[in-house]
Amino acid sequence: MTYDDFLGELNRAGLSVKRFADLIGMQPTSVSNNKKRGEVPIHLALIASLLAEMSVRHIDYKPVIARVKPVKKRPRGAAIGGRFAGDKQTTLGLSND
């Protein structure tokens, strides 16, 4: 699905990219980064299409999402200073010769 079609599905569902990302536990930038590629991954396309169809048929999707309880992922690159991927950085002991 093209990114523009994806936005159309979100519009039909009455959702913004931010609200969609919040619903499924993603960072909004992770969703909007697909604009550069011009297409969205199939799982996002399917979710958006299903939410749009439910909305058009006046089916409340919020209880369904609540059953799944998506947990928002931490943004990448949010490591603590002096650490890489949560591990304290150590000296490798390489000489500068």
NUTI-835427 format. One record per residue: x, y, z of N, C-alpha, C, O in turn; residue in three letters. Coordinates in steps of 0.02 Angstrom, whole numbers, plus 50000, padded with zeros to 5 digits. Layout:
# residues N
XYZXYZXYZXYZALA;...
This chain:
# residues 97
500424994250000500005000050000500455006250000500955006550036MET;500265011049959500655017249958500535021150023500035020150058THR;501005025450038500935029550099500315034050094499965035050144TYR;500185036650035499585040850026498945036850038498475039350069ASP;498915030650013498335026350025498265024850099497715024550126ASP;498835023750132498845022550204498545028450241498135027550287PHE;498745034450223498465040450254497705040850242497335043050286LEU;497495038850183496775038650168496405033850213495855035350236GLY;496695028150226496385023250272496355026050343495855025250377GLU;496895029250364496895032350430496345037650435496005038250485LEU;496285041550382495765046750380495075043650386494645046150422ASN;494955038150350494305034650354494175032150425493605031850448ARG;494715030350460494645027950529494605033750579494495032650638ALA;494715039850555494695045650599495325046250642495295048750698GLY;495885043950614496515043850652497045048050619497085048550558LEU;497465050950660498075054150636498635048950640498545043650670SER;499195050350610499775045850614499975044950687500135039450709VAL;499975050450725500165050150795499695045650835499915041450874LYS;499045046650825498555042550862498605035250842498545030850885ARG;498705033850778498785027050754499395023850787499355018250813PHE;499955027350787500565024750818500455023350892500675018250917ALA;500125027950926499985026850997499555020651008499675016851055ASP;499055019650965498615013850972498985007250967498835002551003LEU;499465006950921499795000550908500474999950943500834995050932ILE;500655004950984501265004551023501905006150985502435003651001GLY;501845010350934502435012450895502585019750907502155023450932MET;503185021750889503355028850890503065032050826503115029050773GLN;502775037950831502495041150771503005042050715502835041450657PRO;503635043450733504145044350680504285037750644504455037750585THR;504215032150679504315025650646503785024450593503925021350541SER;503185026850605502645026150556502745031150499502715029250441VAL;502875037450516502925042550464503565041950422503595044650367SER;504065038350447504675037250407504535033250344504925033350297ASN;503965029850342503785026050282503615030550223503595028250166ASN;503495036850237503335041650183503925041950133503825042550073LYS;504535041750159505135042050116505155036250067505355037050009LYS;504945030350090504955024450047504355024349999504375021049947ARG;503835028050018503245028349975502745022749989502185023049964GLY;502945017850027502505012150044502555010650118503055012350150GLU;502035007550144502045005450214502094997850217501854994350172VAL;502394995250270502414987950278501714985050281501234988350301PRO;501654978850259501004975550253500634975350319500014976150320ILE;500984974350375500624973950439500304980650457499754980750485HIS;500634986150442500334992750456499744994050409499244996950429LEU;499824992050346499284992950297498664989050317498104991550313ALA;498764982950339498204978750360497854981650421497234982050424LEU;498244983850470497944986650530497544992950513496974993750536ILE;497834997350473497495003550454496855001950415496335005150428ALA;496874997250369496284995450330495744992450373495154993950365SER;495934988150420495434985150465495124990350511494514990250522LEU;495524994850537495255000150579494785004650540494265006750566LEU;494965006250478494535010350435493875006850422493345009950427ALA;493895000450406493284996650392492844996250454492234996950450GLU;493144995050512492764994750574492435001550588491855001850609MET;492795006850575492525013550588491945015050541491435017750563SER;492015013350478491475014550429490855010650448490295012950437VAL;490945004750476490375000550496490145001950568489734998350596ARG;490415007250597490235009450665490375004050717489985003050763HIS;490935000650709491174995750758491734998950797492235001150768ILE;491664999250862492175002350904492784997750909492744992250936ASP;493355000050883493964995950884494354996650949494804992750961TYR;494185001450991494575002651052494574996651099495104995051127LYS;494014993251110494034987351154494484981751126494794978051163PRO;494494981151060494914976051028495654977651040496044973251059VAL;495834983851030496524986051042496704985151116497254982951132ILE;496234986751160496364986151232496484978951253496874977751299ALA;496174974151219496294967051235497004965051220497294960951255ARG;497294968051169497984966351148498484969751194499024967051206VAL;498314975551220498744979551265499434980851235499934978851264LYS;499464984351178500124985751150500524990251196500264995051226PRO;501164988651202501624992551244502064996751198502364994151151VAL;502095003151213502485007651171503225006051178503485005551234LYS;503565005251122504275003951122504665010251138504445015751123LYS;505245009451169505685015151181505985017251114506135013051072ARG;506065023751105506385026051043507095023451038507445022951089PRO;507305021850978508005019750969508455025650982508275031350971ARG;509055024151005509535029351017509435033051082509735038351094GLY;509015030351125508875033651189509305030751244509085030251302ALA;509915028751227510355025751277510615031051325510625036951311ALA;510815028751382511095033051433511795035051411512155031051382ILE;511985041351424512655043651406513195039151434513165037051492GLY;513695037551393514235033151414514065025851408514445021451430GLY;513495024351379513295017451371513075016251298512835020751264ARG;513175010251277512945008251211512475002351221512664997251249PHE;511865003151200511354997951208511264995851280511114990051295ALA;511375000651326511264999151396511874996251432511854995551493GLY;512404994651395513004991851426513514997351437513625001551393ASP;513824997251495514345002151510514925001051462515154995351453LYS;515175006451432515725005851386516375004751424516495007751477GLN;516785000451398517434999051429517985000351379517865000651319THR;518595001051405519175002151362519354995351330519364990251364THR;519504995651266519694989451231520424987651241520614981951229LEU;520834992251263521534990651276521954990451213522474987151212GLY;521744993751161522134993951099522664999351103522535004851129LEU;523244997951078523765002951081523705007751022523405006050970SER;523975013851029523945018850976524585018950935524725024050904ASN;524965013650934525595013550896525485013550823525965013450784ASP;
